[in-house]
């Protein structure tokens, strides 16, 4: 079992949040402006990819790359991929 992880980044006037449930089989939620736009029931070691859109006109698609180490029990890393550019998403502590 492990801890939950929460990643957040403000981009183009929008709030993007990724919540990763505890353990290696916890769920992943992707929120844009506080609204769930993608959900994955569980995550596996390696790369997990979620897709979403920023609600601009026109909508602006993006991907979330969640890297879960395979062999070493360490926290996942989360990256926003927008317009071909990777933006690391800092983890925030939720008490």
N, CA, C and O atoms as a CHARMM CRD file, in Angstrom:
* protein
*
  380
    1    1 UNK  N      0.84800  -1.17700   0.00000 PROA 1      0.00000
    2    1 UNK  CA     0.00000   0.00000   0.00000 PROA 1      0.00000
    3    1 UNK  C      0.89000   1.23600   0.00000 PROA 1      0.00000
    4    1 UNK  O      2.02700   1.16900   0.46700 PROA 1      0.00000
    5    2 UNK  N      0.40900   2.34100  -0.50300 PROA 2      0.00000
    6    2 UNK  CA     1.18200   3.56900  -0.54100 PROA 2      0.00000
    7    2 UNK  C      0.29800   4.76000  -0.25900 PROA 2      0.00000
    8    2 UNK  O     -0.82800   4.62400   0.21800 PROA 2      0.00000
    9    3 UNK  N      0.82100   5.91600  -0.55700 PROA 3      0.00000
   10    3 UNK  CA     0.08000   7.14700  -0.32800 PROA 3      0.00000
   11    3 UNK  C     -0.56300   7.62200  -1.61700 PROA 3      0.00000
   12    3 UNK  O     -0.15400   7.24800  -2.71600 PROA 3      0.00000
   13    4 UNK  N     -1.58800   8.46200  -1.45300 PROA 4      0.00000
   14    4 UNK  CA    -2.16800   9.13300  -2.61200 PROA 4      0.00000
   15    4 UNK  C     -1.21200  10.22900  -3.07000 PROA 4      0.00000
   16    4 UNK  O     -0.42600  10.74400  -2.27500 PROA 4      0.00000
   17    5 UNK  N     -1.27800  10.58300  -4.34500 PROA 5      0.00000
   18    5 UNK  CA    -0.44900  11.65300  -4.89700 PROA 5      0.00000
   19    5 UNK  C     -1.35700  12.62600  -5.63100 PROA 5      0.00000
   20    5 UNK  O     -2.32900  12.22900  -6.27400 PROA 5      0.00000
   21    6 UNK  N     -1.02600  13.90000  -5.52400 PROA 6      0.00000
   22    6 UNK  CA    -1.83000  14.96000  -6.13700 PROA 6      0.00000
   23    6 UNK  C     -0.89400  15.90000  -6.88100 PROA 6      0.00000
   24    6 UNK  O      0.05800  16.42400  -6.30300 PROA 6      0.00000
   25    7 UNK  N     -1.16400  16.11100  -8.16100 PROA 7      0.00000
   26    7 UNK  CA    -0.34500  16.98300  -8.99700 PROA 7      0.00000
   27    7 UNK  C     -1.22300  18.11400  -9.51200 PROA 7      0.00000
   28    7 UNK  O     -2.40800  17.92100  -9.78300 PROA 7      0.00000
   29    8 UNK  N     -0.62800  19.30200  -9.64500 PROA 8      0.00000
   30    8 UNK  CA    -1.42700  20.45700 -10.07900 PROA 8      0.00000
   31    8 UNK  C     -0.57000  21.41800 -10.90200 PROA 8      0.00000
   32    8 UNK  O      0.61800  21.61300 -10.64200 PROA 8      0.00000
   33    9 UNK  N     -1.22900  22.01500 -11.91500 PROA 9      0.00000
   34    9 UNK  CA    -0.57200  23.01600 -12.74000 PROA 9      0.00000
   35    9 UNK  C     -1.63900  23.95500 -13.28600 PROA 9      0.00000
   36    9 UNK  O     -2.69500  23.50800 -13.73200 PROA 9      0.00000
   37   10 UNK  N     -1.36600  25.24700 -13.25200 PROA 10     0.00000
   38   10 UNK  CA    -2.23500  26.22400 -13.89900 PROA 10     0.00000
   39   10 UNK  C     -1.66800  26.49000 -15.28300 PROA 10     0.00000
   40   10 UNK  O     -0.48100  26.77900 -15.43100 PROA 10     0.00000
   41   11 UNK  N     -2.51900  26.39100 -16.29600 PROA 11     0.00000
   42   11 UNK  CA    -2.06400  26.52400 -17.68100 PROA 11     0.00000
   43   11 UNK  C     -3.10400  27.29600 -18.47800 PROA 11     0.00000
   44   11 UNK  O     -4.25800  26.87800 -18.56700 PROA 11     0.00000
   45   12 UNK  N     -2.70100  28.42100 -19.05700 PROA 12     0.00000
   46   12 UNK  CA    -3.59200  29.19100 -19.92100 PROA 12     0.00000
   47   12 UNK  C     -4.87700  29.62000 -19.24400 PROA 12     0.00000
   48   12 UNK  O     -5.92800  29.66000 -19.88200 PROA 12     0.00000
   49   13 UNK  N     -4.81000  29.94200 -17.96100 PROA 13     0.00000
   50   13 UNK  CA    -5.99000  30.35600 -17.23300 PROA 13     0.00000
   51   13 UNK  C     -6.85700  29.20300 -16.75800 PROA 13     0.00000
   52   13 UNK  O     -7.95500  29.42700 -16.24700 PROA 13     0.00000
   53   14 UNK  N     -6.38300  27.97200 -16.91600 PROA 14     0.00000
   54   14 UNK  CA    -7.13200  26.79400 -16.48900 PROA 14     0.00000
   55   14 UNK  C     -6.35500  26.04600 -15.41700 PROA 14     0.00000
   56   14 UNK  O     -5.12500  26.07700 -15.38700 PROA 14     0.00000
   57   15 UNK  N     -7.08100  25.38300 -14.54800 PROA 15     0.00000
   58   15 UNK  CA    -6.51300  24.57300 -13.48200 PROA 15     0.00000
   59   15 UNK  C     -6.53400  23.11400 -13.91000 PROA 15     0.00000
   60   15 UNK  O     -7.58800  22.58700 -14.26700 PROA 15     0.00000
   61   16 UNK  N     -5.36900  22.45200 -13.87600 PROA 16     0.00000
   62   16 UNK  CA    -5.27200  21.03200 -14.23700 PROA 16     0.00000
   63   16 UNK  C     -4.75500  20.28100 -13.01900 PROA 16     0.00000
   64   16 UNK  O     -3.70100  20.61200 -12.47500 PROA 16     0.00000
   65   17 UNK  N     -5.50600  19.26200 -12.59300 PROA 17     0.00000
   66   17 UNK  CA    -5.15500  18.49400 -11.40600 PROA 17     0.00000
   67   17 UNK  C     -5.21700  17.00900 -11.74400 PROA 17     0.00000
   68   17 UNK  O     -6.11700  16.55800 -12.45300 PROA 17     0.00000
   69   18 UNK  N     -4.24500  16.25400 -11.22300 PROA 18     0.00000
   70   18 UNK  CA    -4.23200  14.79900 -11.37000 PROA 18     0.00000
   71   18 UNK  C     -4.15100  14.21000  -9.96400 PROA 18     0.00000
   72   18 UNK  O     -3.23000  14.51000  -9.20400 PROA 18     0.00000
   73   19 UNK  N     -5.13100  13.36300  -9.62900 PROA 19     0.00000
   74   19 UNK  CA    -5.15200  12.66200  -8.35100 PROA 19     0.00000
   75   19 UNK  C     -4.89400  11.18900  -8.60300 PROA 19     0.00000
   76   19 UNK  O     -5.57400  10.56200  -9.41500 PROA 19     0.00000
   77   20 UNK  N     -3.90000  10.63300  -7.90000 PROA 20     0.00000
   78   20 UNK  CA    -3.53800   9.22900  -8.05400 PROA 20     0.00000
   79   20 UNK  C     -3.81200   8.53600  -6.72400 PROA 20     0.00000
   80   20 UNK  O     -3.25400   8.90600  -5.69100 PROA 20     0.00000
   81   21 UNK  N     -4.67800   7.52800  -6.76400 PROA 21     0.00000
   82   21 UNK  CA    -5.04800   6.80400  -5.55300 PROA 21     0.00000
   83   21 UNK  C     -3.87600   6.03500  -4.97200 PROA 21     0.00000
   84   21 UNK  O     -2.85600   5.85700  -5.63800 PROA 21     0.00000
   85   22 UNK  N     -4.01600   5.57500  -3.72400 PROA 22     0.00000
   86   22 UNK  CA    -2.90700   4.89400  -3.04500 PROA 22     0.00000
   87   22 UNK  C     -2.58800   3.54000  -3.66400 PROA 22     0.00000
   88   22 UNK  O     -3.44300   2.89700  -4.27300 PROA 22     0.00000
   89   23 UNK  N     -1.34800   3.13100  -3.49400 PROA 23     0.00000
   90   23 UNK  CA    -0.90000   1.83700  -4.00200 PROA 23     0.00000
   91   23 UNK  C     -0.69600   1.88000  -5.50300 PROA 23     0.00000
   92   23 UNK  O     -0.95800   2.89000  -6.15700 PROA 23     0.00000
   93   24 UNK  N     -0.22300   0.76700  -6.03500 PROA 24     0.00000
   94   24 UNK  CA     0.01600   0.70600  -7.48200 PROA 24     0.00000
   95   24 UNK  C     -1.26000   0.43200  -8.26000 PROA 24     0.00000
   96   24 UNK  O     -1.25600   0.49700  -9.49000 PROA 24     0.00000
   97   25 UNK  N     -2.36300   0.12400  -7.56000 PROA 25     0.00000
   98   25 UNK  CA    -3.60000  -0.14900  -8.27900 PROA 25     0.00000
   99   25 UNK  C     -4.67700   0.88900  -7.97300 PROA 25     0.00000
  100   25 UNK  O     -5.86100   0.64200  -8.20500 PROA 25     0.00000
  101   26 UNK  N     -4.27300   2.05000  -7.45500 PROA 26     0.00000
  102   26 UNK  CA    -5.23300   3.11400  -7.17300 PROA 26     0.00000
  103   26 UNK  C     -5.70800   3.79200  -8.45200 PROA 26     0.00000
  104   26 UNK  O     -5.03900   3.74200  -9.48400 PROA 26     0.00000
  105   27 UNK  N     -6.86200   4.41900  -8.36800 PROA 27     0.00000
  106   27 UNK  CA    -7.44400   5.08400  -9.52800 PROA 27     0.00000
  107   27 UNK  C     -6.71100   6.39200  -9.84000 PROA 27     0.00000
  108   27 UNK  O     -6.00000   6.94400  -9.00100 PROA 27     0.00000
  109   28 UNK  N     -6.90700   6.86900 -11.07500 PROA 28     0.00000
  110   28 UNK  CA    -6.35300   8.15000 -11.50700 PROA 28     0.00000
  111   28 UNK  C     -7.51400   9.02600 -11.95700 PROA 28     0.00000
  112   28 UNK  O     -8.35000   8.59900 -12.75400 PROA 28     0.00000
  113   29 UNK  N     -7.56000  10.25300 -11.44400 PROA 29     0.00000
  114   29 UNK  CA    -8.55600  11.22900 -11.87100 PROA 29     0.00000
  115   29 UNK  C     -7.84300  12.41000 -12.50500 PROA 29     0.00000
  116   29 UNK  O     -6.82900  12.88200 -11.99100 PROA 29     0.00000
  117   30 UNK  N     -8.37300  12.88500 -13.61800 PROA 30     0.00000
  118   30 UNK  CA    -7.88300  14.09700 -14.27100 PROA 30     0.00000
  119   30 UNK  C     -8.99000  15.13700 -14.19400 PROA 30     0.00000
  120   30 UNK  O    -10.09900  14.91500 -14.68000 PROA 30     0.00000
  121   31 UNK  N     -8.68000  16.27400 -13.58000 PROA 31     0.00000
  122   31 UNK  CA    -9.65200  17.34700 -13.44200 PROA 31     0.00000
  123   31 UNK  C     -9.17800  18.58900 -14.17200 PROA 31     0.00000
  124   31 UNK  O     -7.99800  18.93800 -14.12500 PROA 31     0.00000
  125   32 UNK  N    -10.10500  19.25500 -14.84700 PROA 32     0.00000
  126   32 UNK  CA    -9.84800  20.55600 -15.46000 PROA 32     0.00000
  127   32 UNK  C    -10.84000  21.52700 -14.83200 PROA 32     0.00000
  128   32 UNK  O    -12.05300  21.33000 -14.90000 PROA 32     0.00000
  129   33 UNK  N    -10.30500  22.57300 -14.22200 PROA 33     0.00000
  130   33 UNK  CA   -11.13200  23.57600 -13.53700 PROA 33     0.00000
  131   33 UNK  C    -12.05900  22.92100 -12.51300 PROA 33     0.00000
  132   33 UNK  O    -13.21000  23.32800 -12.35800 PROA 33     0.00000
  133   34 UNK  N    -11.54100  21.89400 -11.81100 PROA 34     0.00000
  134   34 UNK  CA   -12.29100  21.23900 -10.75100 PROA 34     0.00000
  135   34 UNK  C    -13.28900  20.18900 -11.20500 PROA 34     0.00000
  136   34 UNK  O    -13.97000  19.59600 -10.36800 PROA 34     0.00000
  137   35 UNK  N    -13.39500  19.94200 -12.50300 PROA 35     0.00000
  138   35 UNK  CA   -14.35600  18.97100 -13.04600 PROA 35     0.00000
  139   35 UNK  C    -13.60500  17.75900 -13.58500 PROA 35     0.00000
  140   35 UNK  O    -12.64500  17.91000 -14.34000 PROA 35     0.00000
  141   36 UNK  N    -14.03700  16.55500 -13.20200 PROA 36     0.00000
  142   36 UNK  CA   -13.39800  15.32600 -13.68400 PROA 36     0.00000
  143   36 UNK  C    -13.66200  15.18100 -15.18700 PROA 36     0.00000
  144   36 UNK  O    -14.81200  15.15700 -15.62600 PROA 36     0.00000
  145   37 UNK  N    -12.57700  15.08600 -15.96900 PROA 37     0.00000
  146   37 UNK  CA   -12.70400  14.93800 -17.42600 PROA 37     0.00000
  147   37 UNK  C    -12.17800  13.58800 -17.91100 PROA 37     0.00000
  148   37 UNK  O    -12.45700  13.18400 -19.04000 PROA 37     0.00000
  149   38 UNK  N    -11.42000  12.88900 -17.06500 PROA 38     0.00000
  150   38 UNK  CA   -10.92900  11.55000 -17.41500 PROA 38     0.00000
  151   38 UNK  C    -10.70500  10.77500 -16.12600 PROA 38     0.00000
  152   38 UNK  O    -10.35900  11.34000 -15.08800 PROA 38     0.00000
  153   39 UNK  N    -10.91400   9.45500 -16.21800 PROA 39     0.00000
  154   39 UNK  CA   -10.79000   8.59000 -15.05600 PROA 39     0.00000
  155   39 UNK  C    -10.24600   7.25000 -15.51800 PROA 39     0.00000
  156   39 UNK  O    -10.67100   6.71100 -16.54000 PROA 39     0.00000
  157   40 UNK  N     -9.31200   6.72900 -14.76300 PROA 40     0.00000
  158   40 UNK  CA    -8.77200   5.39800 -15.04200 PROA 40     0.00000
  159   40 UNK  C     -8.87500   4.60200 -13.75200 PROA 40     0.00000
  160   40 UNK  O     -8.39200   5.04000 -12.70800 PROA 40     0.00000
  161   41 UNK  N     -9.50600   3.42800 -13.81700 PROA 41     0.00000
  162   41 UNK  CA    -9.79400   2.65200 -12.60800 PROA 41     0.00000
  163   41 UNK  C     -8.53200   2.27200 -11.83900 PROA 41     0.00000
  164   41 UNK  O     -8.53400   2.29200 -10.60800 PROA 41     0.00000
  165   42 UNK  N     -7.47200   1.93100 -12.53400 PROA 42     0.00000
  166   42 UNK  CA    -6.23000   1.59700 -11.85300 PROA 42     0.00000
  167   42 UNK  C     -5.04700   1.99100 -12.72600 PROA 42     0.00000
  168   42 UNK  O     -5.19800   2.24800 -13.92000 PROA 42     0.00000
  169   43 UNK  N     -3.88400   2.03300 -12.12100 PROA 43     0.00000
  170   43 UNK  CA    -2.68600   2.35300 -12.89300 PROA 43     0.00000
  171   43 UNK  C     -1.66200   1.24900 -12.70600 PROA 43     0.00000
  172   43 UNK  O     -1.61800   0.58000 -11.67400 PROA 43     0.00000
  173   44 UNK  N     -0.85200   1.07900 -13.71700 PROA 44     0.00000
  174   44 UNK  CA     0.14200   0.01300 -13.74600 PROA 44     0.00000
  175   44 UNK  C      1.53800   0.63400 -13.70600 PROA 44     0.00000
  176   44 UNK  O      1.70200   1.81200 -14.02400 PROA 44     0.00000
  177   45 UNK  N      2.53200  -0.14500 -13.32000 PROA 45     0.00000
  178   45 UNK  CA     3.90800   0.34900 -13.43300 PROA 45     0.00000
  179   45 UNK  C      4.20600   0.71100 -14.88000 PROA 45     0.00000
  180   45 UNK  O      3.65700   0.10900 -15.80300 PROA 45     0.00000
  181   46 UNK  N      5.06800   1.68500 -15.07500 PROA 46     0.00000
  182   46 UNK  CA     5.38600   2.14700 -16.42100 PROA 46     0.00000
  183   46 UNK  C      4.64100   3.42700 -16.71500 PROA 46     0.00000
  184   46 UNK  O      4.46700   4.26700 -15.83200 PROA 46     0.00000
  185   47 UNK  N      4.19600   3.58200 -17.96100 PROA 47     0.00000
  186   47 UNK  CA     3.56200   4.81800 -18.41100 PROA 47     0.00000
  187   47 UNK  C      2.04600   4.66200 -18.46700 PROA 47     0.00000
  188   47 UNK  O      1.53300   3.69900 -19.03700 PROA 47     0.00000
  189   48 UNK  N      1.34300   5.60500 -17.87800 PROA 48     0.00000
  190   48 UNK  CA    -0.11400   5.70100 -17.98300 PROA 48     0.00000
  191   48 UNK  C     -0.41000   7.03200 -18.66400 PROA 48     0.00000
  192   48 UNK  O      0.18500   8.05400 -18.32200 PROA 48     0.00000
  193   49 UNK  N     -1.33600   7.02100 -19.63400 PROA 49     0.00000
  194   49 UNK  CA    -1.64700   8.22700 -20.39600 PROA 49     0.00000
  195   49 UNK  C     -3.13900   8.52600 -20.27800 PROA 49     0.00000
  196   49 UNK  O     -3.97800   7.65500 -20.50800 PROA 49     0.00000
  197   50 UNK  N     -3.45700   9.76600 -19.91700 PROA 50     0.00000
  198   50 UNK  CA    -4.83100  10.23200 -19.91000 PROA 50     0.00000
  199   50 UNK  C     -4.92700  11.40900 -20.86500 PROA 50     0.00000
  200   50 UNK  O     -3.96100  12.15200 -21.04200 PROA 50     0.00000
  201   51 UNK  N     -6.08100  11.57700 -21.47400 PROA 51     0.00000
  202   51 UNK  CA    -6.27100  12.69800 -22.38900 PROA 51     0.00000
  203   51 UNK  C     -7.39500  13.58900 -21.88400 PROA 51     0.00000
  204   51 UNK  O     -8.32800  13.13100 -21.22400 PROA 51     0.00000
  205   52 UNK  N     -7.28300  14.86300 -22.20700 PROA 52     0.00000
  206   52 UNK  CA    -8.29800  15.83100 -21.83400 PROA 52     0.00000
  207   52 UNK  C     -8.26200  17.00300 -22.78900 PROA 52     0.00000
  208   52 UNK  O     -7.46300  17.03800 -23.72500 PROA 52     0.00000
  209   53 UNK  N     -9.13900  17.96100 -22.54100 PROA 53     0.00000
  210   53 UNK  CA    -9.18800  19.17700 -23.36000 PROA 53     0.00000
  211   53 UNK  C     -9.34200  20.38000 -22.44400 PROA 53     0.00000
  212   53 UNK  O    -10.07400  20.34200 -21.45500 PROA 53     0.00000
  213   54 UNK  N     -8.63700  21.44700 -22.79500 PROA 54     0.00000
  214   54 UNK  CA    -8.88000  22.72500 -22.13200 PROA 54     0.00000
  215   54 UNK  C    -10.09100  23.34400 -22.81400 PROA 54     0.00000
  216   54 UNK  O    -10.15600  23.36200 -24.04300 PROA 54     0.00000
  217   55 UNK  N    -11.06000  23.85600 -22.04200 PROA 55     0.00000
  218   55 UNK  CA   -12.31300  24.35100 -22.62500 PROA 55     0.00000
  219   55 UNK  C    -12.17200  25.73000 -23.25700 PROA 55     0.00000
  220   55 UNK  O    -12.86200  26.67400 -22.87300 PROA 55     0.00000
  221   56 UNK  N    -11.27300  25.83600 -24.22700 PROA 56     0.00000
  222   56 UNK  CA   -11.11300  27.07600 -24.98100 PROA 56     0.00000
  223   56 UNK  C    -12.00100  26.98500 -26.22300 PROA 56     0.00000
  224   56 UNK  O    -12.68600  25.98200 -26.42500 PROA 56     0.00000
  225   57 UNK  N    -11.98800  28.01000 -27.03700 PROA 57     0.00000
  226   57 UNK  CA   -12.75200  27.98500 -28.29000 PROA 57     0.00000
  227   57 UNK  C    -11.78400  28.22500 -29.43400 PROA 57     0.00000
  228   57 UNK  O    -11.42000  29.37600 -29.67500 PROA 57     0.00000
  229   58 UNK  N    -11.34000  27.18100 -30.16300 PROA 58     0.00000
  230   58 UNK  CA   -11.78400  25.79200 -30.03100 PROA 58     0.00000
  231   58 UNK  C    -11.12000  25.08500 -28.84500 PROA 58     0.00000
  232   58 UNK  O    -10.15600  25.59100 -28.27000 PROA 58     0.00000
  233   59 UNK  N    -11.64800  23.90800 -28.48900 PROA 59     0.00000
  234   59 UNK  CA   -11.08500  23.12500 -27.38500 PROA 59     0.00000
  235   59 UNK  C     -9.62200  22.80600 -27.67900 PROA 59     0.00000
  236   59 UNK  O     -9.23400  22.61900 -28.83200 PROA 59     0.00000
  237   60 UNK  N     -8.82200  22.74700 -26.62700 PROA 60     0.00000
  238   60 UNK  CA    -7.38000  22.55800 -26.75200 PROA 60     0.00000
  239   60 UNK  C     -6.99700  21.21100 -26.12500 PROA 60     0.00000
  240   60 UNK  O     -6.91800  21.11100 -24.90100 PROA 60     0.00000
  241   61 UNK  N     -6.75700  20.16600 -26.94600 PROA 61     0.00000
  242   61 UNK  CA    -6.45300  18.84100 -26.39600 PROA 61     0.00000
  243   61 UNK  C     -5.06600  18.77900 -25.76400 PROA 61     0.00000
  244   61 UNK  O     -4.14700  19.49500 -26.16300 PROA 61     0.00000
  245   62 UNK  N     -4.94400  17.90400 -24.76900 PROA 62     0.00000
  246   62 UNK  CA    -3.65500  17.67500 -24.10900 PROA 62     0.00000
  247   62 UNK  C     -3.61900  16.24200 -23.60300 PROA 62     0.00000
  248   62 UNK  O     -4.63200  15.54300 -23.58900 PROA 62     0.00000
  249   63 UNK  N     -2.42200  15.81900 -23.18600 PROA 63     0.00000
  250   63 UNK  CA    -2.23500  14.50200 -22.58300 PROA 63     0.00000
  251   63 UNK  C     -1.54800  14.66100 -21.24000 PROA 63     0.00000
  252   63 UNK  O     -0.76800  15.58800 -21.02200 PROA 63     0.00000
  253   64 UNK  N     -1.85500  13.74200 -20.35700 PROA 64     0.00000
  254   64 UNK  CA    -1.14600  13.63100 -19.08800 PROA 64     0.00000
  255   64 UNK  C     -0.33400  12.34500 -19.14200 PROA 64     0.00000
  256   64 UNK  O     -0.87700  11.27800 -19.42800 PROA 64     0.00000
  257   65 UNK  N      0.95100  12.43900 -18.87300 PROA 65     0.00000
  258   65 UNK  CA     1.84400  11.27800 -18.83500 PROA 65     0.00000
  259   65 UNK  C      2.17500  11.01100 -17.36900 PROA 65     0.00000
  260   65 UNK  O      2.82600  11.82500 -16.71400 PROA 65     0.00000
  261   66 UNK  N      1.72900   9.88600 -16.86800 PROA 66     0.00000
  262   66 UNK  CA     1.99400   9.50800 -15.48200 PROA 66     0.00000
  263   66 UNK  C      2.96500   8.34000 -15.49700 PROA 66     0.00000
  264   66 UNK  O      2.62700   7.24000 -15.93300 PROA 66     0.00000
  265   67 UNK  N      4.17200   8.59200 -15.01700 PROA 67     0.00000
  266   67 UNK  CA     5.21400   7.56300 -15.02200 PROA 67     0.00000
  267   67 UNK  C      5.30100   6.94600 -13.63400 PROA 67     0.00000
  268   67 UNK  O      5.62400   7.62500 -12.65900 PROA 67     0.00000
  269   68 UNK  N      5.01200   5.66400 -13.55700 PROA 68     0.00000
  270   68 UNK  CA     5.09100   4.91700 -12.29700 PROA 68     0.00000
  271   68 UNK  C      6.30300   3.99600 -12.37800 PROA 68     0.00000
  272   68 UNK  O      6.32000   3.08400 -13.20500 PROA 68     0.00000
  273   69 UNK  N      7.32800   4.21200 -11.53200 PROA 69     0.00000
  274   69 UNK  CA     8.51600   3.35700 -11.60300 PROA 69     0.00000
  275   69 UNK  C      8.15100   1.87500 -11.50200 PROA 69     0.00000
  276   69 UNK  O      7.27300   1.49200 -10.72900 PROA 69     0.00000
  277   70 UNK  N      8.83700   1.05300 -12.29200 PROA 70     0.00000
  278   70 UNK  CA     8.52700  -0.38000 -12.35300 PROA 70     0.00000
  279   70 UNK  C      9.16300  -1.17100 -11.21500 PROA 70     0.00000
  280   70 UNK  O      8.50900  -2.02800 -10.62000 PROA 70     0.00000
  281   71 UNK  N     10.41300  -0.90000 -10.91000 PROA 71     0.00000
  282   71 UNK  CA    11.14300  -1.75600  -9.98100 PROA 71     0.00000
  283   71 UNK  C     11.35800  -1.12500  -8.60700 PROA 71     0.00000
  284   71 UNK  O     11.33000  -1.82000  -7.59200 PROA 71     0.00000
  285   72 UNK  N     11.56800   0.16000  -8.57500 PROA 72     0.00000
  286   72 UNK  CA    11.88000   0.83700  -7.32000 PROA 72     0.00000
  287   72 UNK  C     10.61200   1.49400  -6.79800 PROA 72     0.00000
  288   72 UNK  O      9.99800   2.28800  -7.51100 PROA 72     0.00000
  289   73 UNK  N     10.20300   1.18400  -5.56800 PROA 73     0.00000
  290   73 UNK  CA     9.00300   1.82800  -5.03200 PROA 73     0.00000
  291   73 UNK  C      9.26100   3.30600  -4.73500 PROA 73     0.00000
  292   73 UNK  O      9.72900   3.66300  -3.65400 PROA 73     0.00000
  293   74 UNK  N      8.95200   4.14500  -5.70500 PROA 74     0.00000
  294   74 UNK  CA     9.11800   5.58500  -5.53100 PROA 74     0.00000
  295   74 UNK  C      7.88500   6.27800  -6.10100 PROA 74     0.00000
  296   74 UNK  O      7.12600   5.66700  -6.85400 PROA 74     0.00000
  297   75 UNK  N      7.68000   7.53500  -5.75400 PROA 75     0.00000
  298   75 UNK  CA     6.46600   8.23100  -6.19500 PROA 75     0.00000
  299   75 UNK  C      6.39100   8.36700  -7.71100 PROA 75     0.00000
  300   75 UNK  O      7.41900   8.41600  -8.38600 PROA 75     0.00000
  301   76 UNK  N      5.17300   8.42700  -8.24300 PROA 76     0.00000
  302   76 UNK  CA     5.01400   8.64200  -9.67800 PROA 76     0.00000
  303   76 UNK  C      5.44200  10.04700 -10.06700 PROA 76     0.00000
  304   76 UNK  O      5.51000  10.94400  -9.22700 PROA 76     0.00000
  305   77 UNK  N      5.72800  10.22700 -11.34400 PROA 77     0.00000
  306   77 UNK  CA     6.00500  11.55700 -11.90300 PROA 77     0.00000
  307   77 UNK  C      4.90800  11.86600 -12.89600 PROA 77     0.00000
  308   77 UNK  O      4.43600  10.98400 -13.61300 PROA 77     0.00000
  309   78 UNK  N      4.50300  13.12700 -12.93400 PROA 78     0.00000
  310   78 UNK  CA     3.38500  13.51600 -13.76800 PROA 78     0.00000
  311   78 UNK  C      3.79900  14.67800 -14.67000 PROA 78     0.00000
  312   78 UNK  O      4.42400  15.63700 -14.21500 PROA 78     0.00000
  313   79 UNK  N      3.44200  14.58100 -15.96100 PROA 79     0.00000
  314   79 UNK  CA     3.82100  15.59400 -16.94200 PROA 79     0.00000
  315   79 UNK  C      2.61500  15.93900 -17.80800 PROA 79     0.00000
  316   79 UNK  O      1.86900  15.05600 -18.23300 PROA 79     0.00000
  317   80 UNK  N      2.43400  17.23000 -18.06300 PROA 80     0.00000
  318   80 UNK  CA     1.41600  17.70500 -19.00100 PROA 80     0.00000
  319   80 UNK  C      2.07600  17.83700 -20.36100 PROA 80     0.00000
  320   80 UNK  O      3.10500  18.50100 -20.48800 PROA 80     0.00000
  321   81 UNK  N      1.49900  17.21300 -21.38000 PROA 81     0.00000
  322   81 UNK  CA     1.99400  17.32700 -22.75600 PROA 81     0.00000
  323   81 UNK  C      0.98400  18.17200 -23.52300 PROA 81     0.00000
  324   81 UNK  O     -0.12700  17.72600 -23.81400 PROA 81     0.00000
  325   82 UNK  N      1.38900  19.40600 -23.84800 PROA 82     0.00000
  326   82 UNK  CA     0.50600  20.36400 -24.49700 PROA 82     0.00000
  327   82 UNK  C      1.25400  21.00000 -25.65900 PROA 82     0.00000
  328   82 UNK  O      2.32800  21.57200 -25.47100 PROA 82     0.00000
  329   83 UNK  N      0.69000  20.90200 -26.85800 PROA 83     0.00000
  330   83 UNK  CA     1.31300  21.46800 -28.06200 PROA 83     0.00000
  331   83 UNK  C      2.72700  20.94300 -28.27500 PROA 83     0.00000
  332   83 UNK  O      3.60500  21.68100 -28.72200 PROA 83     0.00000
  333   84 UNK  N      2.95100  19.66400 -27.95600 PROA 84     0.00000
  334   84 UNK  CA     4.24900  19.04600 -28.17400 PROA 84     0.00000
  335   84 UNK  C      5.29800  19.39600 -27.13700 PROA 84     0.00000
  336   84 UNK  O      6.45500  19.00100 -27.27900 PROA 84     0.00000
  337   85 UNK  N      4.92300  20.13300 -26.09200 PROA 85     0.00000
  338   85 UNK  CA     5.86900  20.54100 -25.04500 PROA 85     0.00000
  339   85 UNK  C      5.49000  19.86000 -23.73400 PROA 85     0.00000
  340   85 UNK  O      4.32400  19.86600 -23.33900 PROA 85     0.00000
  341   86 UNK  N      6.48200  19.27200 -23.05800 PROA 86     0.00000
  342   86 UNK  CA     6.24100  18.63900 -21.76500 PROA 86     0.00000
  343   86 UNK  C      6.40900  19.66700 -20.64700 PROA 86     0.00000
  344   86 UNK  O      7.41500  20.37200 -20.57400 PROA 86     0.00000
  345   87 UNK  N      5.39400  19.73400 -19.77800 PROA 87     0.00000
  346   87 UNK  CA     5.41800  20.62900 -18.61900 PROA 87     0.00000
  347   87 UNK  C      5.33700  19.75100 -17.36600 PROA 87     0.00000
  348   87 UNK  O      4.29100  19.15500 -17.11100 PROA 87     0.00000
  349   88 UNK  N      6.42100  19.65700 -16.57500 PROA 88     0.00000
  350   88 UNK  CA     6.35400  18.85400 -15.34300 PROA 88     0.00000
  351   88 UNK  C      5.27700  19.42700 -14.41600 PROA 88     0.00000
  352   88 UNK  O      5.16500  20.64100 -14.24400 PROA 88     0.00000
  353   89 UNK  N      4.49300  18.53000 -13.82700 PROA 89     0.00000
  354   89 UNK  CA     3.45500  18.93700 -12.88800 PROA 89     0.00000
  355   89 UNK  C      3.96500  18.68900 -11.47700 PROA 89     0.00000
  356   89 UNK  O      4.24600  17.54600 -11.11600 PROA 89     0.00000
  357   90 UNK  N      4.08800  19.74000 -10.67200 PROA 90     0.00000
  358   90 UNK  CA     4.58400  19.56100  -9.31700 PROA 90     0.00000
  359   90 UNK  C      3.56100  18.82300  -8.44600 PROA 90     0.00000
  360   90 UNK  O      2.35200  18.99700  -8.59500 PROA 90     0.00000
  361   91 UNK  N      4.07600  18.00600  -7.54800 PROA 91     0.00000
  362   91 UNK  CA     3.20300  17.31900  -6.60300 PROA 91     0.00000
  363   91 UNK  C      2.88300  18.27100  -5.46300 PROA 91     0.00000
  364   91 UNK  O      3.75400  19.00200  -4.99100 PROA 91     0.00000
  365   92 UNK  N      1.63300  18.26000  -5.02400 PROA 92     0.00000
  366   92 UNK  CA     1.26500  19.10300  -3.89200 PROA 92     0.00000
  367   92 UNK  C      0.78200  18.21800  -2.76600 PROA 92     0.00000
  368   92 UNK  O      0.14800  17.18700  -2.98700 PROA 92     0.00000
  369   93 UNK  N      1.09400  18.64200  -1.55400 PROA 93     0.00000
  370   93 UNK  CA     0.68700  17.89500  -0.37700 PROA 93     0.00000
  371   93 UNK  C     -0.73300  18.27500  -0.01000 PROA 93     0.00000
  372   93 UNK  O     -1.06800  19.45700   0.06000 PROA 93     0.00000
  373   94 UNK  N     -1.56400  17.27700   0.22400 PROA 94     0.00000
  374   94 UNK  CA    -2.93400  17.51900   0.66200 PROA 94     0.00000
  375   94 UNK  C     -3.06100  16.94300   2.05600 PROA 94     0.00000
  376   94 UNK  O     -2.84800  15.75100   2.27600 PROA 94     0.00000
  377   95 UNK  N     -3.40600  17.79500   2.98000 PROA 95     0.00000
  378   95 UNK  CA    -3.48700  17.36100   4.39500 PROA 95     0.00000
  379   95 UNK  C     -4.92500  17.11500   4.76400 PROA 95     0.00000
  380   95 UNK  O     -5.21600  16.74500   5.90100 PROA 95     0.00000
